[in-house]
Amino acid sequence: MEFIVEKIGMSRTVSVPAVPVTLLRVLDTKVCEVTDGVAFVSYASGKKMNKTIEGQQKKFDLSKEFNRFATITVANTEAGDLDVSGLSEAKVLKTTFNSKGRGFSGVVKRWNFAGGRASHGHRMGKRTGSIGNAEWPGRVQPGKKMPGQYGNTTVSVKNDVVSFDAETGILVVKGSVSGANGRLGKVKVAK
C-alpha cells in the first residue's frame, strides 16, 4: 500500500536517549478508480488548473481543490476516500522523495575531491585536475567523476514507524528523509 505524503520537517523524541524523527503529513486523497489493487487517485496540491484537470474532476465528481492525479497501489476495492488504516499497523516504511537540487556543481562539492593547494599563487583551487590516462588507453574511462548536475534525484530509504495519528494524518518515522520541507513524496508499507 502506498500513500502520498508531505514532509513537514525533522524533530526528536522526548525520551532518553532522544531519537531523531521526521514528521510526514498524509495528504487527503480520493480514490477515483481501482483496477487489480492499483488505483488512480487525486489529491490537492497548489492552484494548477487546466481543461484536462477540469475534465477529470467532472468525470470523477471531485471538488475544485483536488487538482493533481497519480497512480498508486491501495487497499481500497472501490472509489472513495483512501483507506489509511494500514499505516497504524505498519512497522517499516519505504519513503521515496526527490533530494534537494544543488544545480551544476564542481567536483569538490559534488564528489568531495580535495582540490589543489591555495598557496604560492596556485590556480588549481577547486578545479577537477587531470582526468585522462597515459598514451594507453588514451581516453577518459567511463564513470569518471566529473562536474555536473548534483541532487534532484529520487532517493528511497527504509524508516521505522514511531507513531501515526489517524485524525491529523501525521506520520512520525525514525531518521531522516530526503528533500526540502514541504516537498511531496510517497511512502510504501514495507513491513
N, C-alpha and C positions, 0 to 999 in steps of 0.2 A: 504494500500500500504506500502510495506517495502523497505528499501534501505540499502545497505552495506556501512558503513562509517568508517573512520579512525579518531581517536581522535588526534587533533593537540596539544591542551593544553588549559589552562584557561587564562582569561584576565578580563577586566572590561570595562564598557561603560564610555564614556567621560562625560555623563550627570551628573547633580547633583540632587539627590544623585546617586553615582556610583552603578551600578548593576553588580554582578559577573556573568560572562558568560563563556561557554565552546565552543571552536571552533572545529567543525567537518568538515571533507572533504568527500563529497560524491564520492565514487570510480566510475571510468568509468566502467560500467557494460554492458555486452552484453546479451540479452535475446536469449537463444538457442531454447527453446520450451515453448509453453503456453498451459496449459490444465485447463479449468474452472477457469481462473484467477490466478492459481498457475503456476509459471514459473521456469524452470531450467535455471539458469543464470551462467555466467562465468565472473571472474574479475581477475586482475593482483595482485599477492602478492608473493614477493620473487622469488627465482630461482628454486623452486621444479619442477622436470621433471621426468616422467617415462613413460612406454609404455601405461598405462591406460590413462594418460593425453594426450599423443600424439594421441591416438585413438579418444578421444573426440574432440580434436582440428581439426582433419581431418574430422570427421563426421559432425561437425557444421561449418566448414570452418572458423576457428578462427586463429588469428596470434599467434606467439610463446609466447608473454607476458601474454596472458590470460590462466593462468595455475591453477586456483582454481575454484571450482564449488559449487553452493549452490541452495537451493530451497526456493523461497520467493513468496509472493503474490504481483502482479504487476497490473498496469493499462493497460499495453500493451495487444493487442489482437493477435499480430503476432511477429515473431522473428525480432531482430534488436537491436538498441540502447535502453537502458532503458529510459522510459518517466519519467522525474523528475519534470514535471510541477505541480504535486500535492503538492510539497514542498512549492511552492510560495504562495499557498492559505492556508497552514496548520497553525493552531493556537497552537496546543498542540501535542507533540510527545512523544511516549513511547520509551525510549532508553534502549537497553539491551547490557551490556558489562560484561566481566569477571573481577572481582575485583582483586587487586594486591595480589599475593600469598605470604604468610609470613612463609610458611613451618610449621614444627611441633613446636607448641608454648605451653608454660605453661599457667596455669590458670590466673596468674597475667596479662599477656599480652593479652590473648585471651578473658577472661571474666571480666577483671578489678577487680579481687579479691584483697583484701588489703595486703595479705602476713602477715608474722609474724614480731615480733619486732626484731630489729637489735642489741639490747643492751644485755649486761651481757652474752656474749658467746652463744646466742641462735643459733640453727641450722635451725630454721624454715625458715627464709629468704623468698624466693619466692615459697615455697612448697604449695601443694594443701591443706594439713591438713586432718582432719577426713572426710571420705566420707560415712560411714555406719551409721546405727541406733543402738539402744539398742538390747536386746535379741529378741524383737518383733519390726518390721518384720524380723530382722536379715539378711537383704540383702541391696544392693545398689539400690535405686529407679531408675526406667527408666527415662532418660532425665537428669541425674545428669551432671552438668557442670564439664568437665574434660579436661586435656591437650589433644591436637590433632592437626589435620590439620587446619590451620587458613588462611582464604582468598581463592583465586582462585575459587570463586563460581559465578554463574550467578546472576547478580543484575539488576533489571529493575526499572526505575524511569520515572515519567512523568515530562517533561520540557516544558515551554512555548517557542515558537519560537520568537527570537528577529529579525533575518533577514536571508535571503537566497539569495546568489548571484549565478544565474544560469550559468554564464560564467565560473567562477572559481570553482564552486561546493562547496563553503564554506558556511556552515550552522552554525549559531550562536544561541545557546539555553541558556536560563536563568538557572543559578545554576550550580551545579557540576554533573559530570557523572563518574561512577566507572571506574577503570582501569588505567594503565600507559599510558603516551603519546606514540602514535604510535600503540596502540592496536586497532584491528579491532572489530567492533560490528555491531548491526543492529538498525535502527530506524524505527518506525511504526507510521503512521499518526493516532492520537487518535481523533482529532477534526479538 
